[in-house]
Amino acid sequence: MVNASTKNKEKKGAAKDGASPDDGPSTSGLPPHLELQRTRIVCGPNMNSYTNSSMTDVEFMASDVPNIFDMARFKKGFSIDITRYEGNDMTFHMKGISCAVANSLRRIMLAETPTVAIEHVFILNNTSLISDEMLSHRLGLLPLNLHPRYLKYRLDGEPATELNTVILKMKLSCHYQPDGTLKNEKVYAEALKWLPHGSEIPDETGCKFVRPQVEFMPGVDPVNADILLAKLRLGQQIELEAHCVKGVGEEHAKWSPVATAWYRFMPEVVLLQPVKDELAKELAGELPGLITVDSDGSAVVNDPLEHDVLLEKVRAMSGEPKWQDVLQLRKVKDHFIFTIESTGAWRPHEIFEYAVKLMMAKCDKVLEGLQKYPPPSDLGAEEWMED
């Protein structure tokens, strides 16, 4: 499934002659060199320039241009376009926000979005070569196909119940089958079976269910059934109970809902001056596909995202004497390309939606805390909150 936005494809050739293909919000009135510093990172052959983001409202007061946040301008310039959605992977473009907000969303997705993972392993028998500690560690990292909304957090000292704990069981041995082949020579994640009625060894685990979990949650199993956990030889056995609880990635990475969640800036290849005729053909030969020559012999810049492998070459060429006044690689500071790879418990868009809601809740909490402080004596309460 691909929900592709056509906006990026429409930008083909838009970066010619130093123009910007990005149609996000900008501060009018700044000289071109300051506008470049405010909105772009210039990627040189050895180092990047203008990497800081504009965060204060007085940054450009020397040019008599306020840098005040404007809600109307933000609403006009902000957009999210999903360009790829395949299984548990999603890529989307987010435009019109600062890197502080983008990174906050990324960190919430990594560390503050809950999942369910194996926390306690009660091993009854393990005669395999893999040690108990290593087997428990491998089990803990298994992503489980259970949404965290079905469980409550288990607090320190709180007993395990059907409301805060899910129990999986593994019991198998390696033996010959009637056809003479070995069974269970390799132990995969699919060997874990859900115990909806609770622990089979409650005296050892201290876990007792009042009602079966099938009444309020779907089945529980590993997201990937073919993950290899251990290998057995003839006669070796593994028998254990794995108790799963709800947690977040900031406590341990096994609770992180994503294999990775990352972003990069939107790349931009710019021709600093018109390039025509033989020079245009030579440049097109150096950067095939990224640079083409139109009917009047002029060089045209195509979509850089379709030619990722050439961007580092553009960076290197921008430092060569022949091309340094012709070609430049830039990155748009308020245009982020996000990639979310879910481990399976959440859909990728659900992870992002949860991160946005949690950030909003954090902002509400800050505003609530500010209400406790009286406004300055020279301002009324309404003026103080507006400022």
C-alpha positions in Angstrom: 0.0 0.0 0.0 1.4 3.4 -1.0 -0.4 6.6 -0.2 2.0 8.8 -2.3 1.8 12.5 -2.3 2.4 14.1 -5.7 3.7 17.3 -4.3 7.4 16.2 -4.4 7.1 15.1 -8.0 5.6 18.4 -8.9 8.8 20.1 -7.6 10.8 18.8 -10.5 13.1 21.5 -11.7 12.0 24.0 -9.1 15.4 24.5 -7.6 16.9 26.0 -10.8 18.8 29.2 -10.5 18.9 29.1 -6.7 15.2 29.2 -6.2 13.7 27.1 -3.4 11.4 24.1 -4.0 10.0 24.4 -0.5 6.8 26.3 -0.2 6.7 26.5 3.6 6.4 29.6 5.7 9.1 32.2 5.6 9.8 35.6 7.2 9.4 38.3 4.6 11.6 41.4 4.7 14.9 39.7 5.4 17.8 40.1 3.0 18.4 37.0 0.8 21.6 36.0 2.7 19.8 36.1 6.1 16.7 34.3 4.7 19.1 31.6 3.5 20.6 31.3 7.0 17.2 31.2 8.6 15.6 28.5 6.4 18.5 26.4 5.1 21.5 24.4 6.1 24.3 24.7 3.5 26.1 21.5 3.1 29.8 22.2 2.3 32.4 19.6 1.3 33.9 19.6 4.7 31.3 21.0 7.1 27.8 22.3 7.2 26.9 26.0 7.7 23.9 27.7 9.3 23.0 24.7 11.4 21.2 26.7 14.1 17.5 27.1 14.1 15.7 30.4 14.7 14.3 30.2 18.2 14.0 33.7 19.5 11.7 36.6 18.5 14.5 39.2 18.6 17.0 37.3 16.4 16.5 39.6 13.4 15.6 42.8 15.1 18.7 44.4 13.7 17.0 44.1 10.3 13.8 45.4 11.8 12.1 42.0 11.2 10.4 40.3 14.2 10.7 36.6 14.3 7.5 36.2 16.4 5.6 33.0 16.1 2.4 33.5 14.0 -0.4 30.9 14.4 -2.0 31.9 11.1 1.3 31.5 9.2 1.9 28.2 11.0 -1.5 26.8 10.0 -0.9 27.9 6.4 2.6 26.4 6.1 2.2 23.2 8.2 1.4 20.0 6.4 1.9 16.2 6.6 2.1 14.0 3.5 2.4 10.2 3.8 4.6 9.0 1.0 4.9 5.3 1.9 2.9 2.9 4.1 3.9 -0.7 3.9 3.0 -3.1 6.7 4.7 -1.8 9.8 6.8 0.9 8.0 5.7 4.4 7.3 7.4 7.4 5.7 5.9 10.9 5.7 6.9 14.5 5.1 6.2 17.0 7.9 6.7 20.7 7.0 6.5 23.9 8.8 7.8 23.0 12.3 11.0 23.5 14.2 13.6 20.8 14.7 12.9 21.0 18.5 9.3 19.8 17.9 10.3 17.2 15.4 13.0 15.8 17.8 10.5 15.8 20.7 8.1 13.7 18.8 10.9 11.3 17.8 12.0 10.9 21.4 8.4 10.3 22.6 7.9 7.6 20.0 11.1 5.9 21.1 11.0 6.2 24.9 7.5 7.2 26.1 5.1 5.1 24.0 4.2 1.9 26.0 4.2 -1.7 24.8 4.0 -5.1 26.4 7.2 -7.2 26.8 8.5 -10.2 28.8 9.8 -9.0 32.2 10.0 -12.1 34.4 11.0 -15.6 33.2 10.5 -18.6 35.5 12.6 -21.4 34.2 11.5 -24.9 35.4 13.9 -26.9 33.2 16.6 -25.9 30.7 19.1 -28.5 29.6 20.1 -26.7 26.4 23.5 -25.2 25.8 22.1 -21.6 26.1 22.3 -20.3 29.7 19.2 -19.3 31.6 20.2 -15.6 31.7 20.9 -15.5 27.9 17.6 -17.3 27.1 15.7 -14.8 29.4 17.4 -11.9 27.7 16.4 -13.1 24.2 12.8 -13.7 25.4 12.7 -10.2 26.8 13.5 -8.6 23.4 10.7 -10.5 21.5 8.1 -8.0 20.2 4.6 -9.2 21.2 1.5 -8.8 19.2 -0.6 -7.2 22.0 -1.7 -3.5 22.2 -0.8 -2.0 25.6 -4.3 -0.7 26.1 -5.4 -4.1 27.3 -3.1 -4.0 30.3 -2.5 -1.6 33.2 1.0 -0.7 34.5 2.2 -3.0 37.2 3.5 -0.9 40.1 6.4 -1.8 42.3 5.3 -4.3 44.9 1.9 -4.8 43.2 0.9 -8.5 42.8 0.5 -9.9 39.3 -3.1 -10.2 38.1 -5.0 -10.6 34.9 -5.2 -6.8 34.6 -1.4 -6.1 34.6 0.3 -9.4 33.5 0.2 -11.7 30.5 1.6 -15.2 30.8 3.3 -17.2 28.1 4.5 -20.8 28.4 7.1 -22.8 26.6 7.5 -26.5 27.1 9.3 -28.7 24.5 12.0 -31.3 24.1 14.1 -32.6 21.2 13.3 -36.1 20.2 13.0 -38.4 17.2 9.9 -38.4 15.0 8.5 -41.5 13.4 10.2 -40.6 10.1 13.6 -40.6 11.9 14.1 -36.8 11.9 14.6 -34.7 15.0 11.7 -32.5 16.3 12.4 -29.2 18.1 16.0 -29.1 17.0 15.5 -25.4 16.7 13.4 -23.4 19.1 11.4 -20.5 17.5 9.3 -17.8 19.1 6.2 -19.7 18.0 6.8 -22.2 20.8 5.5 -19.6 23.2 1.8 -20.3 24.1 -0.6 -17.9 25.8 -2.0 -19.0 29.2 -5.3 -16.9 29.4 -6.3 -18.6 32.7 -3.1 -17.6 34.5 0.0 -19.2 35.8 0.3 -23.0 36.1 2.7 -22.6 39.0 1.0 -19.8 41.1 2.8 -20.8 44.3 6.2 -20.1 42.7 5.2 -17.0 40.6 2.7 -15.4 43.0 0.3 -14.8 40.1 -3.3 -15.6 40.4 -6.1 -14.6 37.9 -9.6 -13.9 39.1 -11.1 -14.3 35.6 -9.7 -15.5 32.3 -8.1 -12.9 30.0 -10.0 -14.2 26.9 -13.0 -12.2 28.2 -11.4 -8.8 27.6 -8.3 -9.2 25.3 -7.5 -11.0 22.0 -4.9 -13.7 21.7 -1.2 -13.0 22.5 1.7 -14.2 20.5 5.1 -13.0 19.2 4.9 -10.6 16.2 7.5 -12.8 14.4 7.0 -16.5 14.9 10.2 -17.4 13.2 12.7 -15.7 15.5 15.3 -18.3 16.6 15.6 -18.5 20.4 17.7 -21.6 21.0 19.0 -24.9 19.6 18.5 -28.3 21.2 20.2 -31.7 20.8 18.5 -35.1 21.3 17.0 -35.3 24.8 17.4 -31.6 25.8 14.4 -29.8 27.1 13.2 -26.3 27.9 10.2 -25.5 30.2 9.4 -22.0 31.4 6.8 -19.4 32.1 7.3 -15.9 30.8 5.4 -13.1 32.5 4.8 -10.0 30.4 4.0 -6.5 31.7 3.4 -3.0 30.3 6.3 -0.5 30.2 8.0 2.2 28.2 11.3 2.5 26.3 12.9 5.0 28.7 13.0 2.2 31.3 14.3 -0.5 28.9 14.7 -0.7 25.1 12.6 -3.9 25.0 9.5 -1.7 25.6 10.2 0.6 22.7 7.4 0.3 20.1 9.7 1.0 17.1 12.7 -0.8 15.6 13.7 2.7 14.8 12.1 6.2 14.4 14.2 8.8 12.6 14.0 11.8 10.4 16.2 13.7 8.1 16.0 17.2 6.5 14.6 17.6 3.0 17.6 17.8 0.7 17.8 20.5 -1.9 20.2 20.8 -4.9 20.5 24.3 -6.2 22.1 25.8 -9.3 23.6 29.1 -8.2 23.7 30.4 -11.7 22.3 29.4 -15.1 24.2 26.4 -16.6 23.9 25.9 -20.3 25.3 24.2 -23.4 28.5 22.1 -22.9 28.8 22.8 -19.2 25.2 21.7 -18.7 25.9 18.4 -20.6 29.1 17.9 -18.5 27.1 18.4 -15.2 24.4 16.1 -16.4 27.1 13.5 -17.1 28.5 13.9 -13.6 25.1 13.6 -12.0 22.9 11.4 -14.3 19.2 11.7 -13.6 19.6 14.3 -10.9 20.6 16.9 -13.5 19.1 16.8 -17.0 19.3 19.2 -20.0 16.1 20.7 -21.4 15.3 21.6 -24.9 17.1 25.0 -24.8 20.3 23.5 -23.5 19.9 24.6 -19.8 20.6 22.3 -16.9 17.5 21.3 -14.8 17.5 19.9 -11.2 15.2 17.0 -10.7 13.8 15.6 -7.5 16.8 14.9 -5.2 14.8 12.2 -3.2 14.8 10.0 -6.3 18.6 10.3 -6.6 19.8 9.9 -3.0 23.0 8.2 -4.0 24.2 11.3 -5.8 23.7 13.8 -3.0 27.1 13.1 -1.3 28.7 13.6 -4.8 26.9 16.9 -5.0 28.4 17.9 -1.7 31.9 16.9 -2.8 31.6 18.7 -6.2 30.4 21.9 -4.4 34.0 22.2 -3.1 35.7 21.8 -6.4 36.9 25.0 -8.1 35.0 24.2 -11.3 31.7 23.8 -9.6 31.8 25.7 -6.3 30.1 28.8 -7.9 27.6 26.6 -9.8 26.3 23.9 -7.5 25.2 23.7 -3.9 23.6 21.1 -1.6 21.2 22.5 1.0 18.7 21.1 3.5 15.4 22.7 4.5 15.3 23.4 8.2 11.5 23.1 8.6 10.9 20.1 6.3 11.4 16.7 7.9 11.2 13.3 6.3 10.1 10.9 9.1 10.5 7.1 9.0 8.7 5.0 11.6 9.4 1.2 11.7 7.0 -0.3 14.2 7.8 -3.6 15.9 4.2 -4.7 15.4 2.2 -4.0 18.5 1.2 -0.5 17.2 0.5 0.6 13.7 3.0 3.3 12.6 0.4 6.0 12.4 -0.9 5.1 15.8 2.6 5.6 17.3 2.8 9.1 15.8 -0.7 10.0 16.8 0.1 8.9 20.4 3.3 11.0 20.4 1.4 14.1 19.3 -1.3 13.6 22.0 1.3 13.1 24.7 3.2 16.2 23.7 -0.1 18.2 23.8 -0.6 16.8 27.3 2.9 17.9 28.4 2.2 21.4 27.1 -1.1 21.6 28.9 0.7 20.6 32.1 3.2 23.4 31.7 0.4 25.9 31.1 -1.3 24.6 34.2 1.8 25.1 36.2 2.2 28.6 35.0 -1.2 29.5 36.3 0.1 29.2 39.8 2.3 32.3 39.3 0.8 35.8 39.5 1.1 38.1 36.5 3.6 41.0 36.6 2.2 44.0 38.3 2.1 46.2 35.2 0.1 43.6 33.2 -3.4 42.2 33.7 -4.0 38.5 33.8 -5.4 38.4 30.2 -2.4 40.3 28.8 0.0 38.1 30.7 -1.4 34.9 29.2 -1.5 36.4 25.7 2.2 37.3 26.0 
